[in-house]
Amino acid sequence: MSRLDFEKPVLELEAKIAELRNTSSSTSVNVAEEIKRMQDKSARLLQQTYGKLTPVQKVQVARHQDRPHFLDYVDSMIDDFTPLAGDRRFAEDQALIGGLGRFRGRSVVIMGQEKGNTTEARIRHNFGMARPEGYRKAQRLMEMADQFQLPIITLVDTAGAYPGVGAEERGQAEAIAKSIETCLRVRTPIISVVIGEGGSGGAIAIATADKVYMLEHSIYSVISPEGCASILWRSAEHAQDAATALKLTAEDMLGLKLIDGIIGEPVGGAHRHKDETIESVASQIDKALNTMTPWDGDKLIKSRRAKYLAMGRA
């Protein structure tokens, strides 16, 4: 498991427990009581640590490479997933993946950013940073969902849209704006969950939804802490101050009424309990879809637009 600085005491205990287990299996010495004592201590320490995470520590957890990614959720939640590729204009963008499938017996369109689990996969998926063709593919999928009256599920996990020269030349800003517009005019429910990072327009392009939820240790912000620190303090070393000022945690977002709910993570974070976390996300999505079914397309559009127009107003 990748090491987080603030998890060091817990990881050291877990390493000692693993060492003791190997000792007991290779010798006749019974160390079960010592293992149990250390496990209890590790559990208490983990609970204490995750019960008081600072904003910058939340950022580290949200970015943890072992957190379940989009394809992990699809493999677990979606039956008969059929990916759809390309934007019908320029190319296929593997940073944003989407397609058709069945979620708990219900036909849906699902899409989201995929960061990748290996070095090769991260490069192929461009670390989850979509280009204009990715957001135009998202528009295509949403329009298809609208045509066939299928609910839309989006899973957000991106540091932001790709800021490269080629992306800008092909209309990155226009593609994001058009994707947000498409979210606002489809006549079918949109459920969005921030499963890791929710970065700027790259996130909101597919998260302008009827219901938006965040995992407990995910983040949602207009800019990364490092980017904010570079602008305000001329140094990324102030990322901790920026993380606090940005109000990017799930608790902050709920308090500001920018999201509809928080999905709890097991103690120790989603990277330690992937299956349990995915099940919690699936249950929340199922609950939200059940409360919105059947739906009236005109009412959906009206309430969705009113929701976003009301944000930031007293």
QUIVEN-V540343 format. One record per helix or strand. SS is the DSSP state (alpha for helix, beta for strand). FROM is the first residue (numbers start at 1). TO is the last residue. If there is no record, write none. Layout:
# QUIVEN-V540343
ss:SS from:FROM to:TO
ss:SS from:FROM to:TO
This chain:
# QUIVEN-V540343
ss:alpha from:5 to:26
ss:alpha from:32 to:50
ss:alpha from:55 to:62
ss:alpha from:70 to:77
ss:beta from:78 to:83
ss:beta from:96 to:103
ss:beta from:106 to:113
ss:alpha from:119 to:124
ss:alpha from:126 to:128
ss:alpha from:132 to:148
ss:beta from:151 to:158
ss:alpha from:165 to:169
ss:alpha from:172 to:185
ss:beta from:190 to:199
ss:alpha from:200 to:204
ss:beta from:211 to:215
ss:beta from:219 to:221
ss:alpha from:225 to:232
ss:alpha from:236 to:246
ss:beta from:249 to:249
ss:alpha from:250 to:255
ss:beta from:261 to:263
ss:alpha from:274 to:292
ss:alpha from:297 to:310
